[in-house]
């Protein structure tokens, strides 16, 4: 992953060291470089991999290939819209590598990661290095090593904060299967509520009748789990529960969760079902599918047996089994500012899931916020305080609010945004009003700070070297 470009800057500026080339590190590096700040981006891949990583590319998606909803009347969609407006590299690459996913934004995970990597490698102000960082270097630094930070770097972070404790939770990934191993006699195409493409083949649905569902659920509850040191059901992140943990919460928990049949019917027969397990394309070719909402840490043999109880998956060929790993995150409200700077030493910023934002887009957003804040500080420009009415500002406020006493990782949601003051009836109408207000606030920032509206246009020019005023 090493590359080196001449620092063609006058006057020369010392580089910012960005550690970690995941979604947050790549986004932060891009935002710094597009404003004329040289960056040294260091990642230990492919020299060394974590238990959850497999690809040599930057911005690897380790769990689902879905970036979740893409409509502005849901919070993840609003965050995407804001990031598109301000010129996010991650969003430009995601939009350029979509796969069908109904109302969600899902990507061909390899093509997406390759696009991010190529953009970063082509930028003349970004030097990439392959090494395991074991200390926080001098100068301006953005640490974006992720929740699977190596032991050596985790120790360096702990020492940096004077021994302040970090927190953790467990996260899991869903299996991937070969598409032509699905028994199409027991499957049908369709998106929930018909919110898919014109041919409505965004999801492949694997139905279960009541008897089959109960057998599947019982098998999940009793199946052997892979040993994970220190794991307990109460230590998992609620937004990414292993399917077997959810199954143990009650007979209907899956039917009201990832296997909910609401909004799905077989368009050929008109039949509705007791429960439905959905498959979503994992690549543009459509030959790999992931089991939606079925992240798990069952043993590999048990995954074959239990998922094989679903009629359409009786002979499924697994390309990658589900796995679980421990994620570490900072006690950010006590350690970080809303600009993602360390309170004790502002030259060091943090970004990504280790700050307590949860989700791909949220991680990219934290990288954007940290990168822009540091770039403006380096350029002697006033900092941007993204207001709490925006999704970007809501995330910044959540991770830096000292009033939060039981801090846990959180996805973006409308509950984090400042409430609507006027009376708007109906949840959907309120969300639409909040989204319109948020995008209006972003426009105010672009205008008020004299910023040039951007949409990732430098990417189309092969990375570019021009300076953006954002």
Steps between C-alpha positions, in 0.01 A plus 500: 500500500805726507521799272692827515426828325719808499370763740459773238382770740621854549553579779553141616273377776578209732267208425216382716547139607181302453510153654256247356364480145146391572196707411583774752873517430451508123235774527709708742808471276300601193350806669842615620666448163231672296567811708872492430616327819752218437414170666694189594239222521624185673320167523626158602319318216601297310804442723270406787125430517249512785265202558225678302701625201574305182562752220820698430293803398422805711146566630424128522142421603537223756135425579208573267541661159205729576543864598134490610210721392543760228184709538538833678197427719712244686804606698768298314366635170514855632861455610587370152330800340700740718827321421426507127438872524837571662710278273557168678739256335326202660161604366637565151652151490189339650270666247729387221491135607136438594325166488123456518367525854152649492491826694846442646845584364701180465827463314720247330733484796819420307439754222414766758815440707711491184354836387583662833851355491565620145379852580721522809804354326461741206486816709833685479478627859441161663792271572397150606707267714452140608605449861359427842509821701591431860512858632323828430751711303585863562323780316140505381347153500164340425466156656244295308619148574149367557344285770743217418808709577810286551609431857809718461306799371224451756768520768637820347152656502448401863835656596415814304186546706687442824356155559139607445290190452352404166178306451400213276215305346473200268411522131424231245489445123254302288591208274543530123370230265527416130187622322451196275492272806162646604205270428279729292201267543478638853595865437353805329619845396367822646565799725305587811197712402624488141768762567747348261602545139257477211554126463479464881783247528698685766449231766469123478250390763513164675160439666412286801166371616420498871630148559822567310554831679461347844743222412751754367464718808539203740812389314651849532432503874673168564779500239865493605670840508859566409700586814557874543687600815284708732190487280159537660167583333492830686828616347384507139422816307121529467525618141680184389368219717605146410193328367521230767502764777188657351334158473548443870302816578169339416306295249405796282817708536630397156158550338500858624865541402705380203256224401189720508261410218320835500496666158611185318294271281573269211409708194437187292269323742385785726590284800607652832718318749552456874866610483746591224880489500630744238814474288666807349760525224850544636664585169406650165524166321222364721672167565553563874222567751501586868238391751335825605492549876649156565832598657605214721774339706385141477766246413546455126346153498199627694454786253474246217254288698276775640471718189449181303165464679372784279365313193661733245838462674499125547798458266650849535873526432667728753776723369563666836358410839375748755748602769501704820766735628554736789476872423672759717387860519594810698308666781473788256276744692774533759794477260406677175361835383226542239782545246627151593813647661644357819413737784837443665710558186308647203777423248366142506156426357309174484251375242295195413323238707753528780339837582163337563328569169355177365459417133683543174362841407531627856868398497554684173319803644732506802799488266355789302443706815845428645677561170322827421546632856873430495546639149329827591709529815818445297389766250415752772129496409214510751366161603158389379255419775255273325167569672300235681224533242728317252593132511869595492456733795290245689779242479760754610281598793431143608864393527603815686213561743632461860140465620485153342569271796448156345680549171451227241557483123204638307382523142369832374130539583250784507500490880853645491395798289358814660120464514264688272357797689184539293214252523522244222253213516612148414841336535571496127409866463722592796792312349452669166491837676818417693673389180399817313622711791831310518577538130406867527751540785770338287425752226524782756845374604619482139378854443589649838859377492540593135550139406485360149229231468663173407393153401824303485585642155873464561455124502389500140823673407709222648553643844615847404724724698292815515407670823138500618391778729287275719 
